[in-house]
Amino acid sequence: MLVACTRARKEPDAKPTVESTSAASSAAVHAAEPIVVSIDALPLAATIFVDDVALASNPYEAERPRDARSHVIRIEAPGYEPRSSRVAFSAPVQMHVELVPSPHPAAGSAAVRPPATRSAIGAP
C-alpha cells in the first residue's frame, strides 16, 4: 500500500492565524476587568452588607472583581425593615434602596415619633 503525503509550502510573508486565540484572550481579559459597585441606602445610618460582610460606608462605591456568582446585598437599620437582593457582579452594579420603617419596633428600642407641633394661632 502506498500513501501519498504532501507538505504545505510555507509562504515567506504568511502570518499564522490567531483569530480564535485573540477572541479567547479578549474574553479572558474582559472577564478579569473589575466592575464598579455603587450602593446607597436611606436612612444614611443604614449598614450595607455584601455576602454577610458589613461595608465601611453608606453610600458605598468600589471596584470589585467581575464574576457571575450570585452575591447577596443586604441593608439594615434599627427601626426599619431590612431589605436584601441577589446580584451578579458580571456588569457594573448601581443600587439605591430606601428602607421602610418597621411597623413593630424591636424590643428595647424606643418608638420613633414625629416632633410635636404647635398651633400657629396662640396655642401654648
C-alpha positions as CSV (number, residue, x, y, z in Angstrom):
1,M,0.0,0.0,0.0
2,L,1.3,3.4,-1.0
3,V,0.3,6.5,1.0
4,A,0.9,9.9,-0.6
5,C,2.0,12.6,1.8
6,T,2.1,16.2,0.8
7,R,3.6,19.1,2.6
8,A,2.1,22.6,2.6
9,R,4.5,25.2,1.4
10,K,5.0,28.0,3.8
11,E,4.7,31.4,2.2
12,P,7.5,33.7,3.3
13,D,5.1,36.6,4.3
14,A,2.3,34.4,5.7
15,K,1.4,35.1,9.3
16,P,-0.2,32.4,11.5
17,T,-3.9,32.9,12.1
18,V,-4.6,33.9,15.7
19,E,-8.3,34.9,15.5
20,S,-9.6,32.2,17.7
21,T,-6.7,32.8,20.2
22,S,-7.3,36.5,20.1
23,A,-11.0,36.1,20.7
24,A,-10.4,33.8,23.7
25,S,-7.8,36.1,25.2
26,S,-10.1,39.1,24.7
27,A,-12.9,37.3,26.6
28,A,-10.5,36.4,29.4
29,V,-9.3,40.0,29.7
30,H,-12.9,41.2,29.7
31,A,-13.8,38.7,32.5
32,A,-10.8,39.8,34.5
33,E,-11.7,43.5,34.3
34,P,-13.1,44.8,37.6
35,I,-16.6,46.4,37.8
36,V,-17.8,49.3,39.8
37,V,-20.3,48.5,42.5
38,S,-22.3,51.5,43.8
39,I,-24.9,51.2,46.6
40,D,-26.6,53.9,48.6
41,A,-29.3,53.5,51.2
42,L,-31.7,55.6,53.2
43,P,-31.6,56.2,56.1
44,L,-28.0,57.2,55.9
45,A,-27.4,55.3,59.2
46,A,-28.2,52.0,57.4
47,T,-25.5,49.4,57.2
48,I,-24.8,47.7,53.8
49,F,-23.7,44.1,53.7
50,V,-22.3,42.2,50.7
51,D,-22.2,38.4,51.3
52,D,-22.7,39.0,55.0
53,V,-19.7,41.3,55.3
54,A,-20.5,44.9,56.5
55,L,-19.2,47.6,54.2
56,A,-17.3,50.5,55.6
57,S,-19.6,53.3,54.4
58,N,-23.1,54.3,53.1
59,P,-23.0,55.3,50.3
60,Y,-20.5,52.7,49.1
61,E,-18.6,52.7,45.8
62,A,-15.7,50.5,44.9
63,E,-14.2,48.3,42.2
64,R,-14.9,44.6,42.7
65,P,-13.8,41.6,40.7
66,R,-16.1,40.7,37.8
67,D,-17.9,37.4,38.2
68,A,-21.2,35.7,37.5
69,R,-21.7,34.4,41.1
70,S,-24.8,35.4,42.9
71,H,-23.9,37.9,45.7
72,V,-26.4,38.9,48.5
73,I,-26.7,42.6,49.1
74,R,-28.4,43.3,52.5
75,I,-29.3,46.6,54.0
76,E,-30.3,47.1,57.7
77,A,-31.0,49.9,60.1
78,P,-32.6,50.0,63.6
79,G,-36.3,50.7,63.4
80,Y,-36.5,49.7,59.7
81,E,-37.4,46.6,57.7
82,P,-34.3,45.0,56.3
83,R,-34.0,44.5,52.5
84,S,-31.9,42.1,50.6
85,S,-31.4,41.1,47.0
86,R,-29.2,38.8,44.9
87,V,-26.9,40.4,42.3
88,A,-24.3,39.0,39.9
89,F,-21.1,41.1,39.5
90,S,-21.0,40.4,35.8
91,A,-21.7,44.1,34.9
92,P,-21.5,47.3,36.9
93,V,-24.0,47.5,39.8
94,Q,-25.8,50.6,40.9
95,M,-28.4,50.4,43.6
96,H,-30.5,52.9,45.6
97,V,-32.5,51.5,48.4
98,E,-34.9,53.3,50.7
99,L,-35.8,51.2,53.8
100,V,-39.4,51.2,55.1
101,P,-40.0,52.0,58.8
102,S,-40.8,48.9,60.8
103,P,-44.4,48.6,62.0
104,H,-43.2,46.8,65.1
105,P,-40.2,48.4,66.8
106,A,-37.6,46.0,68.1
107,A,-37.7,45.0,71.7
108,G,-35.8,47.5,73.9
109,S,-35.9,50.3,71.2
110,A,-37.9,53.4,71.6
111,A,-40.6,54.1,69.1
112,V,-39.8,57.0,66.8
113,R,-42.4,59.7,67.0
114,P,-42.6,62.8,64.9
115,P,-41.9,66.0,66.8
116,A,-44.9,67.7,68.4
117,T,-46.1,70.8,66.5
118,R,-47.8,73.9,67.9
119,S,-50.8,75.6,66.5
120,A,-50.0,78.7,64.6
121,I,-52.6,80.8,66.4
122,G,-51.6,81.5,70.0
123,A,-51.6,77.9,71.4
124,P,-49.1,77.3,74.2
